[in-house]
Amino acid sequence: MSAAVQPADIPAELPPAKRVSEYQLMWRAFRRDPLAVGSLVILLVFILGAIFAPWLTPYSAQGLGEPNIPEKFTEPNLTHLLGTDNLGRDVLARVLYGGRTSLSIGFLVVFFAAIIGIPLGAVAGYFGGWVDNFLMRVTDVFLAFPPLLLAIALAAAHGASFINTMIAISFTWWPWYARLVRAQTLSLRQRYFIEAARSVGVSNWKIITTHIFWPF
């Protein structure tokens, strides 16, 4: 009498590994860095304080329209949490409203400097040759001047205002973005996926916007 044949244990097919994007890896590394998390918390406090300034303090930044101007240089108290300045204005109100202006200029400067610098850096790094030389020489001209001095000169030439200050600082910051993106583009254009895109007839503009420019 033959022995019963036991069915073999066939392992089930393993599910495909979940692909982890670069942004997820960056977020994981960020969460493990206590200094980075603490810096983000402090930045959020400043941003929220600037946004909700009218609800956090009853005073204006310039002390206009207030019937009773407090004494000068008062110590911090329940009425004025950070005291008052030499003109009797609430220091906390001036900090919160001043943060609005500083953060607005900072975000807008980064935005416009990136709009100018990133495309120029990508074009210079991808095409190389005379295009790269021309754009980098223009960049060197801007980098030859101290950024703060150049920004002050541009703002003084066109008048002191919020818009002129933002434009002046943007024109002094875009070369840093251009040089950084150019360096990354020089390494990316040698990758196999760029060569594959060229071999199937993808245009240079499509390669720059899809494979090089987009990650930035």
Residue pairs with C-beta under 8 A, 6 or more apart in sequence:
30 36
30 37
31 37
46 99
46 103
47 103
49 56
49 95
49 96
49 99
50 96
50 97
50 99
50 100
50 103
51 100
53 93
53 96
53 97
53 99
53 100
56 92
56 96
57 90
57 92
57 93
57 96
59 66
59 80
59 89
59 90
59 92
59 93
60 66
60 93
60 97
61 89
61 93
61 94
61 96
61 97
61 98
62 89
63 69
63 87
63 88
63 89
63 90
69 87
69 88
70 79
70 80
70 84
70 88
70 90
71 84
71 88
72 84
72 85
72 86
72 87
72 88
73 83
73 84
73 85
73 86
74 80
74 83
74 84
74 88
75 83
76 82
76 83
77 83
80 90
80 91
80 92
81 92
82 90
82 91
82 92
82 95
83 91
84 90
84 91
85 91
85 94
101 162
104 162
105 162
105 165
105 166
105 169
108 166
108 170
109 166
109 169
109 170
109 173
110 173
112 166
112 167
112 170
112 174
113 170
113 173
113 174
113 176
113 177
114 174
114 177
116 170
116 171
116 174
116 177
116 178
117 173
117 174
117 175
117 176
117 177
117 178
117 180
117 181
118 177
118 178
118 181
118 213
118 216
119 213
120 135
120 139
120 174
120 178
120 181
121 177
121 178
121 179
121 180
121 181
121 182
121 184
121 185
122 181
122 182
122 185
122 208
122 212
122 213
122 216
123 131
123 135
123 208
124 131
124 132
124 135
124 136
124 178
124 182
124 185
125 132
125 181
125 182
125 183
125 184
125 185
125 186
125 188
125 189
125 212
126 185
126 189
126 204
126 207
126 208
126 212
127 204
128 186
132 182
135 178
136 179
136 182
139 175
139 178
139 179
142 150
142 171
142 172
142 174
142 175
143 175
145 172
147 169
147 172
147 173
148 172
150 168
150 171
150 172
151 165
151 168
151 169
151 171
151 172
152 168
153 168
154 164
154 167
154 168
154 171
154 172
155 164
155 165
155 168
158 164
158 167
158 168
181 216
184 216
185 212
188 194
188 211
188 212
189 212
193 211
194 207
194 211
194 212
197 206
197 207
197 211
198 207
202 210
